[in-house]
Amino acid sequence: MGSVRENLRRVREGIAEAALRSGRRPEEVKLIGATKGVPPERILEAVEAGLDTIGENYVQEAQRKYEVIGDRVKWHMIGRLQSNKAKHAVRLFEVIHSLSSLKLAQELQKRAQKEGRRIRVLVQVNLSGEETKAGVSPEGLPELIRAAVGMPNLEVLGLMTMPPYSEDPEDSRPFFRRLRELRDRLAEGGIILRELSMGMSNDYKVAVEEGATMVRIGTAIFGPRGR
Ligand SMILES: *Cc1c(COP(=O)(O)O)cnc(C)c1O
């Protein structure tokens, strides 16, 4: 692995090339540094090299890091969110990628209203049917989306997914395509969603080719997490 700066440069280049290959503009793709387990000092190296948004998986870990990093970056929640953490999540995060149930939507709505703000969300879809994966089923998606769209303090930006892990990035392609098709299907029903949060270190180029507007990348920027 090179330096964080060098890694970041290489990832940005990879995103740009994949975008151009598929007739898209590189600026259409937002890079989110996935920073679970990464110490704040290392995150700040990336910030100094131009990273402006990070994605955290755990509310408490993010709160600790916020003490050090503060508003130098935008904070996204990309991990599983429990309803009892919704209050803190609404305070800290600008976007939550992991809305996966009506109960959580209702809790976020309630907390956001109390805070007098609107919280942006993406609905996480479980396309593999793996029980260990979070997310609403494709069948349950329209109902959850309709409910969330009707909540005044939620702004539904789009969809998020995590394919099963595979060494071969091409294995992820059908899942990314499926997420895009689900978005397009919702658009036919009058629900227009811009964002597709999909693609990680091993498969982000494929995700960009399939229409990702947000990629969440950890290892390729910060190195292995040592677990
Ligand atoms: C860890 C994580 C990522 C990034 O994974 P890498 O393989 O390290 O790039 C992306 N999204 C979510 C939800 C994660 O938990």
The ligand as an ORCA input file, in Angstrom:
! r2SCAN-3c Opt
* xyz 0 1
  C     -16.433     -1.267      5.419
  C     -17.511     -0.817      4.522
  C     -17.213     -0.309      3.247
  C     -15.817     -0.239      2.670
  O     -15.241     -1.500      2.534
  P     -13.797     -1.656      1.864
  O     -13.812     -3.010      1.297
  O     -12.802     -1.491      2.970
  O     -13.663     -0.596      0.846
  C     -18.277      0.138      2.475
  N     -19.547      0.088      2.913
  C     -19.858     -0.391      4.130
  C     -21.287     -0.416      4.547
  C     -18.861     -0.869      4.964
  O     -19.189     -1.365      6.158
*
